[in-house]
Amino acid sequence: MSQVSTEPDLLYTEEEEALRAAVRALLADRCAAADVITRSESATPHDPELWKALADGMGLAGLLVPEEHGGQGATHREAAVVLEELGRAVAPVPYLTSAVVATEALLACATPAAAELVAALASGRTVAALAVPLAAGPGTVAPPVRLENGVLHGEVSGVADAAAAHVLLVPADDGGLYAVTADAAAVTPQVCLDQTRPLARLTFAGAPARLLGDDAPGAVRRALRAGAGLLASEQLGLAEWSLTETVRYLKERKQFNRPVGGFQALKHRLAQVWLEVVNTRAAARNAADALATGGPDTAVAVAVAQAYAAPVAVHAAEEALQLHGGIGMTWEHPAHLYLKRAKADSIAYGTAGAHREALAALVDLPAP
């Protein structure tokens, strides 16, 4: 009698590779590094036209949304492929925060109000942000926002992509998750390292709110777990770009009449980054597959992926900047974009250390 294999499938399917090719082609055409640098210096770092092409034109905003709610009915595996490519381009769009984190929070609510809003997110014409700090990990308790007489009072800092959101999803102290229109809250930009994913402080002073679900802690846990797991795919994309561009540069750059990449010391450094990138790909794919299948080890897969991918992305970006030499230190070269995103990602949805502690508890291993 044959048995169905429960082993994770880490290989990319033909459909996933086709999706990758389509997203990469669009980003190559509409997300040039020079344009991202220019936007990062402006008051509007998000690229609404690029978001429209990705979300509305290609339907990527609704990948995780069931077809009955107007989405694509795809899985986290496909969303992970998209995030790999967005990471490679450091694309200034709210895909992770709206199409993944906010969408997962709404899908956890399972109410008519949440279904209506998730359909709006799937169309790409509405962007939402979950009102918790970007640094909050999967086990973090959301900061309290008070519900009094049907309106919200309180403040939440460090919310990613809030400036681009039309709707804010707010966990309140009564245990409910509420929808607040962005214009009903004060959204104050905060100084942050990565301007391609800006942070903001949200202040609610009697903001009208609509109840979406009565289990905000559960919705937030589901959303942050998916965010942490798929963030590893974005970090994989960052690391792959850093490695690929550094190898290309070192093959072209010459010293003493020979390519710089021919020096053994640099070969060893690149080989180490390559090994780390390969391992990150396995961890990120495992997390995406676990989220897609909803297996019992999903929390373990997410913790492993984030604990490993975060330092790898930072290391790869640091090596890229250093091995590009003088040009890598300039503002015109995009290496600084990748280092800033990698550093910011390293504390997003829980630090590597926090995920290692969570992993130790999950596998019943006392943490040091």
LOZA-353973 format. One record per residue (C-alpha): x, y, z; residue number from 0; residue in three letters. Coordinates in steps of 0.1 Angstrom, whole numbers, plus 5000, padded with zeros to 4 digits. Example, Ala and Ser with C-alpha at 12.3 -4.5 7.8 and 13.67 -1.06 7.14 Angstrom:
<sites>
SITE|u|v|w|pos|code
SITE|5123|4955|5078|0|Ala
SITE|5137|4989|5071|1|Ser
</sites>
This chain:
<sites>
SITE|u|v|w|pos|code
SITE|5000|5000|5000|0|Met
SITE|5015|5033|4989|1|Ser
SITE|5019|5062|5014|2|Gln
SITE|5016|5099|5007|3|Val
SITE|5049|5116|5014|4|Ser
SITE|5048|5143|5040|5|Thr
SITE|5083|5156|5032|6|Glu
SITE|5085|5193|5023|7|Pro
SITE|5090|5200|4986|8|Asp
SITE|5117|5227|4983|9|Leu
SITE|5120|5227|4945|10|Leu
SITE|5103|5254|4924|11|Tyr
SITE|5075|5242|4902|12|Thr
SITE|5073|5253|4865|13|Glu
SITE|5044|5277|4875|14|Glu
SITE|5066|5292|4902|15|Glu
SITE|5095|5297|4878|16|Glu
SITE|5071|5313|4853|17|Ala
SITE|5058|5336|4880|18|Leu
SITE|5094|5346|4889|19|Arg
SITE|5102|5354|4853|20|Ala
SITE|5072|5376|4849|21|Ala
SITE|5078|5395|4881|22|Val
SITE|5115|5399|4874|23|Arg
SITE|5108|5412|4839|24|Ala
SITE|5084|5438|4853|25|Leu
SITE|5108|5449|4880|26|Leu
SITE|5136|5452|4854|27|Ala
SITE|5114|5475|4834|28|Asp
SITE|5099|5496|4862|29|Arg
SITE|5121|5494|4892|30|Cys
SITE|5156|5507|4882|31|Ala
SITE|5180|5511|4911|32|Ala
SITE|5185|5548|4903|33|Ala
SITE|5148|5554|4906|34|Asp
SITE|5146|5536|4940|35|Val
SITE|5175|5557|4953|36|Ile
SITE|5158|5589|4941|37|Thr
SITE|5125|5579|4958|38|Arg
SITE|5142|5570|4990|39|Ser
SITE|5154|5606|4993|40|Glu
SITE|5119|5620|4987|41|Ser
SITE|5088|5625|5009|42|Ala
SITE|5070|5597|4990|43|Thr
SITE|5093|5566|4989|44|Pro
SITE|5065|5543|4978|45|His
SITE|5060|5537|4941|46|Asp
SITE|5023|5537|4934|47|Pro
SITE|5026|5530|4897|48|Glu
SITE|5048|5500|4904|49|Leu
SITE|5023|5488|4930|50|Trp
SITE|4995|5492|4905|51|Lys
SITE|5013|5471|4880|52|Ala
SITE|5021|5444|4905|53|Leu
SITE|4989|5443|4924|54|Ala
SITE|4963|5452|4898|55|Asp
SITE|4979|5444|4866|56|Gly
SITE|4994|5410|4876|57|Met
SITE|4970|5402|4904|58|Gly
SITE|4997|5396|4929|59|Leu
SITE|4980|5414|4958|60|Ala
SITE|4955|5386|4960|61|Gly
SITE|4978|5356|4958|62|Leu
SITE|4969|5345|4993|63|Leu
SITE|4932|5354|4990|64|Val
SITE|4907|5325|4982|65|Pro
SITE|4890|5328|4948|66|Glu
SITE|4856|5332|4964|67|Glu
SITE|4869|5365|4978|68|His
SITE|4883|5377|4945|69|Gly
SITE|4918|5365|4950|70|Gly
SITE|4941|5341|4931|71|Gln
SITE|4937|5312|4956|72|Gly
SITE|4975|5305|4955|73|Ala
SITE|4997|5296|4984|74|Thr
SITE|5026|5310|5004|75|His
SITE|5050|5293|4980|76|Arg
SITE|5039|5316|4952|77|Glu
SITE|5040|5346|4975|78|Ala
SITE|5075|5336|4985|79|Ala
SITE|5087|5337|4949|80|Val
SITE|5073|5372|4945|81|Val
SITE|5091|5383|4977|82|Leu
SITE|5124|5369|4964|83|Glu
SITE|5121|5391|4934|84|Glu
SITE|5110|5421|4953|85|Leu
SITE|5140|5416|4976|86|Gly
SITE|5163|5414|4946|87|Arg
SITE|5150|5448|4935|88|Ala
SITE|5145|5464|4969|89|Val
SITE|5111|5474|4955|90|Ala
SITE|5095|5502|4974|91|Pro
SITE|5060|5486|4975|92|Val
SITE|5039|5475|5005|93|Pro
SITE|5036|5438|4994|94|Tyr
SITE|5048|5421|5025|95|Leu
SITE|5028|5444|5049|96|Thr
SITE|4996|5445|5029|97|Ser
SITE|4993|5414|5007|98|Ala
SITE|5008|5391|5033|99|Val
SITE|5006|5404|5069|100|Val
SITE|4974|5424|5067|101|Ala
SITE|4957|5398|5045|102|Thr
SITE|4966|5370|5068|103|Glu
SITE|4951|5389|5098|104|Ala
SITE|4919|5395|5079|105|Leu
SITE|4917|5358|5067|106|Leu
SITE|4919|5348|5104|107|Ala
SITE|4888|5368|5113|108|Cys
SITE|4863|5349|5090|109|Ala
SITE|4836|5376|5093|110|Thr
SITE|4816|5393|5066|111|Pro
SITE|4833|5426|5074|112|Ala
SITE|4868|5410|5071|113|Ala
SITE|4858|5392|5039|114|Ala
SITE|4847|5425|5023|115|Glu
SITE|4880|5442|5032|116|Leu
SITE|4901|5413|5021|117|Val
SITE|4884|5414|4987|118|Ala
SITE|4894|5450|4985|119|Ala
SITE|4930|5442|4993|120|Leu
SITE|4930|5414|4967|121|Ala
SITE|4921|5439|4940|122|Ser
SITE|4952|5459|4948|123|Gly
SITE|4933|5492|4949|124|Arg
SITE|4932|5492|4987|125|Thr
SITE|4963|5489|5009|126|Val
SITE|4962|5479|5046|127|Ala
SITE|4987|5479|5074|128|Ala
SITE|4985|5459|5106|129|Leu
SITE|4989|5484|5135|130|Ala
SITE|5017|5466|5153|131|Val
SITE|5054|5476|5154|132|Pro
SITE|5075|5461|5126|133|Leu
SITE|5099|5447|5152|134|Ala
SITE|5071|5426|5168|135|Ala
SITE|5077|5389|5166|136|Gly
SITE|5052|5361|5162|137|Pro
SITE|5049|5357|5200|138|Gly
SITE|5047|5394|5207|139|Thr
SITE|5016|5408|5225|140|Val
SITE|5002|5438|5205|141|Ala
SITE|5004|5472|5223|142|Pro
SITE|4971|5481|5238|143|Pro
SITE|4948|5505|5220|144|Val
SITE|4918|5514|5241|145|Arg
SITE|4882|5510|5228|146|Leu
SITE|4858|5535|5244|147|Glu
SITE|4823|5540|5233|148|Asn
SITE|4830|5526|5198|149|Gly
SITE|4861|5547|5191|150|Val
SITE|4898|5540|5196|151|Leu
SITE|4924|5559|5217|152|His
SITE|4961|5552|5218|153|Gly
SITE|4994|5552|5200|154|Glu
SITE|5015|5526|5181|155|Val
SITE|5050|5533|5169|156|Ser
SITE|5072|5517|5143|157|Gly
SITE|5043|5506|5120|158|Val
SITE|5057|5497|5085|159|Ala
SITE|5041|5511|5054|160|Asp
SITE|5014|5529|5073|161|Ala
SITE|5019|5560|5051|162|Ala
SITE|5008|5540|5020|163|Ala
SITE|4978|5524|5037|164|Ala
SITE|4942|5533|5032|165|His
SITE|4930|5511|5061|166|Val
SITE|4946|5504|5094|167|Leu
SITE|4939|5471|5112|168|Leu
SITE|4941|5478|5149|169|Val
SITE|4941|5453|5178|170|Pro
SITE|4922|5468|5207|171|Ala
SITE|4922|5461|5244|172|Asp
SITE|4889|5443|5243|173|Asp
SITE|4904|5415|5222|174|Gly
SITE|4889|5427|5189|175|Gly
SITE|4905|5436|5156|176|Leu
SITE|4892|5468|5142|177|Tyr
SITE|4894|5486|5108|178|Ala
SITE|4902|5524|5109|179|Val
SITE|4905|5545|5078|180|Thr
SITE|4939|5560|5075|181|Ala
SITE|4925|5596|5075|182|Asp
SITE|4909|5590|5109|183|Ala
SITE|4943|5585|5125|184|Ala
SITE|4974|5608|5128|185|Ala
SITE|5002|5591|5108|186|Val
SITE|5035|5607|5117|187|Thr
SITE|5067|5595|5098|188|Pro
SITE|5095|5583|5119|189|Gln
SITE|5132|5583|5112|190|Val
SITE|5143|5549|5100|191|Cys
SITE|5172|5532|5083|192|Leu
SITE|5154|5517|5054|193|Asp
SITE|5134|5544|5036|194|Gln
SITE|5121|5519|5010|195|Thr
SITE|5099|5505|5039|196|Arg
SITE|5092|5536|5060|197|Pro
SITE|5079|5535|5095|198|Leu
SITE|5053|5557|5111|199|Ala
SITE|5037|5565|5145|200|Arg
SITE|4999|5560|5146|201|Leu
SITE|4979|5581|5170|202|Thr
SITE|4942|5574|5176|203|Phe
SITE|4922|5601|5193|204|Ala
SITE|4886|5590|5191|205|Gly
SITE|4890|5573|5158|206|Ala
SITE|4858|5556|5145|207|Pro
SITE|4864|5518|5142|208|Ala
SITE|4846|5489|5126|209|Arg
SITE|4849|5455|5142|210|Leu
SITE|4865|5428|5120|211|Leu
SITE|4869|5399|5144|212|Gly
SITE|4868|5392|5181|213|Asp
SITE|4902|5373|5183|214|Asp
SITE|4928|5400|5176|215|Ala
SITE|4956|5381|5194|216|Pro
SITE|4950|5350|5172|217|Gly
SITE|4948|5371|5140|218|Ala
SITE|4980|5390|5149|219|Val
SITE|4999|5357|5157|220|Arg
SITE|4988|5343|5123|221|Arg
SITE|4998|5374|5105|222|Ala
SITE|5032|5378|5121|223|Leu
SITE|5041|5342|5117|224|Arg
SITE|5034|5345|5079|225|Ala
SITE|5053|5378|5078|226|Gly
SITE|5083|5363|5095|227|Ala
SITE|5083|5331|5074|228|Gly
SITE|5080|5349|5041|229|Leu
SITE|5104|5377|5051|230|Leu
SITE|5131|5350|5048|231|Ala
SITE|5123|5348|5011|232|Ser
SITE|5128|5386|5007|233|Glu
SITE|5161|5382|5026|234|Gln
SITE|5171|5354|5002|235|Leu
SITE|5165|5378|4973|236|Gly
SITE|5186|5405|4989|237|Leu
SITE|5214|5380|4996|238|Ala
SITE|5213|5366|4960|239|Glu
SITE|5215|5400|4944|240|Trp
SITE|5244|5409|4967|241|Ser
SITE|5263|5378|4958|242|Leu
SITE|5255|5379|4920|243|Thr
SITE|5264|5416|4916|244|Glu
SITE|5296|5412|4936|245|Thr
SITE|5308|5382|4915|246|Val
SITE|5300|5402|4883|247|Arg
SITE|5319|5432|4895|248|Tyr
SITE|5350|5413|4907|249|Leu
SITE|5352|5396|4873|250|Lys
SITE|5353|5430|4855|251|Glu
SITE|5374|5450|4880|252|Arg
SITE|5411|5445|4874|253|Lys
SITE|5442|5451|4895|254|Gln
SITE|5478|5443|4885|255|Phe
SITE|5464|5433|4851|256|Asn
SITE|5442|5406|4864|257|Arg
SITE|5405|5404|4875|258|Pro
SITE|5402|5411|4912|259|Val
SITE|5380|5381|4916|260|Gly
SITE|5409|5359|4908|261|Gly
SITE|5426|5366|4942|262|Phe
SITE|5422|5336|4965|263|Gln
SITE|5413|5356|4996|264|Ala
SITE|5383|5371|4978|265|Leu
SITE|5373|5337|4964|266|Lys
SITE|5371|5323|4999|267|His
SITE|5349|5352|5010|268|Arg
SITE|5325|5347|4981|269|Leu
SITE|5324|5310|4986|270|Ala
SITE|5313|5315|5022|271|Gln
SITE|5285|5338|5011|272|Val
SITE|5275|5314|4984|273|Trp
SITE|5272|5286|5009|274|Leu
SITE|5251|5308|5032|275|Glu
SITE|5228|5318|5004|276|Val
SITE|5222|5281|4994|277|Val
SITE|5214|5272|5030|278|Asn
SITE|5191|5303|5032|279|Thr
SITE|5172|5292|5001|280|Arg
SITE|5165|5258|5017|281|Ala
SITE|5153|5274|5050|282|Ala
SITE|5132|5300|5032|283|Ala
SITE|5116|5274|5009|284|Arg
SITE|5109|5251|5039|285|Asn
SITE|5091|5279|5057|286|Ala
SITE|5071|5289|5027|287|Ala
SITE|5061|5252|5021|288|Asp
SITE|5052|5248|5058|289|Ala
SITE|5030|5279|5057|290|Leu
SITE|5013|5267|5025|291|Ala
SITE|5006|5232|5038|292|Thr
SITE|4998|5243|5074|293|Gly
SITE|5017|5213|5089|294|Gly
SITE|5023|5208|5126|295|Pro
SITE|5060|5220|5123|296|Asp
SITE|5051|5254|5107|297|Thr
SITE|5062|5274|5138|298|Ala
SITE|5095|5255|5138|299|Val
SITE|5101|5261|5101|300|Ala
SITE|5094|5298|5104|301|Val
SITE|5117|5301|5135|302|Ala
SITE|5146|5283|5117|303|Val
SITE|5142|5304|5085|304|Ala
SITE|5142|5337|5103|305|Gln
SITE|5170|5327|5127|306|Ala
SITE|5192|5318|5098|307|Tyr
SITE|5182|5342|5070|308|Ala
SITE|5185|5375|5089|309|Ala
SITE|5222|5374|5096|310|Pro
SITE|5230|5359|5061|311|Val
SITE|5212|5388|5043|312|Ala
SITE|5232|5413|5064|313|Val
SITE|5265|5395|5058|314|His
SITE|5259|5392|5021|315|Ala
SITE|5250|5429|5018|316|Ala
SITE|5281|5439|5039|317|Glu
SITE|5304|5419|5017|318|Glu
SITE|5288|5434|4986|319|Ala
SITE|5294|5469|4998|320|Leu
SITE|5330|5462|5009|321|Gln
SITE|5341|5442|4979|322|Leu
SITE|5328|5468|4955|323|His
SITE|5355|5490|4969|324|Gly
SITE|5352|5528|4965|325|Gly
SITE|5322|5526|4941|326|Ile
SITE|5303|5506|4967|327|Gly
SITE|5306|5534|4992|328|Met
SITE|5290|5560|4969|329|Thr
SITE|5253|5570|4971|330|Trp
SITE|5249|5564|4934|331|Glu
SITE|5256|5527|4937|332|His
SITE|5226|5507|4950|333|Pro
SITE|5247|5486|4975|334|Ala
SITE|5236|5508|5004|335|His
SITE|5199|5501|4996|336|Leu
SITE|5205|5464|5001|337|Tyr
SITE|5225|5469|5033|338|Leu
SITE|5198|5492|5048|339|Lys
SITE|5170|5468|5039|340|Arg
SITE|5189|5438|5052|341|Ala
SITE|5197|5456|5085|342|Lys
SITE|5160|5467|5089|343|Ala
SITE|5148|5432|5080|344|Asp
SITE|5171|5417|5107|345|Ser
SITE|5149|5432|5134|346|Ile
SITE|5115|5428|5115|347|Ala
SITE|5090|5404|5129|348|Tyr
SITE|5114|5393|5156|349|Gly
SITE|5152|5393|5157|350|Thr
SITE|5173|5362|5149|351|Ala
SITE|5179|5358|5187|352|Gly
SITE|5142|5360|5195|353|Ala
SITE|5135|5333|5169|354|His
SITE|5163|5311|5183|355|Arg
SITE|5147|5314|5217|356|Glu
SITE|5113|5305|5203|357|Ala
SITE|5129|5275|5184|358|Leu
SITE|5145|5262|5216|359|Ala
SITE|5111|5262|5234|360|Ala
SITE|5094|5246|5204|361|Leu
SITE|5118|5217|5202|362|Val
SITE|5120|5214|5240|363|Asp
SITE|5157|5225|5242|364|Leu
SITE|5167|5248|5270|365|Pro
SITE|5180|5281|5257|366|Ala
SITE|5215|5291|5269|367|Pro
</sites>
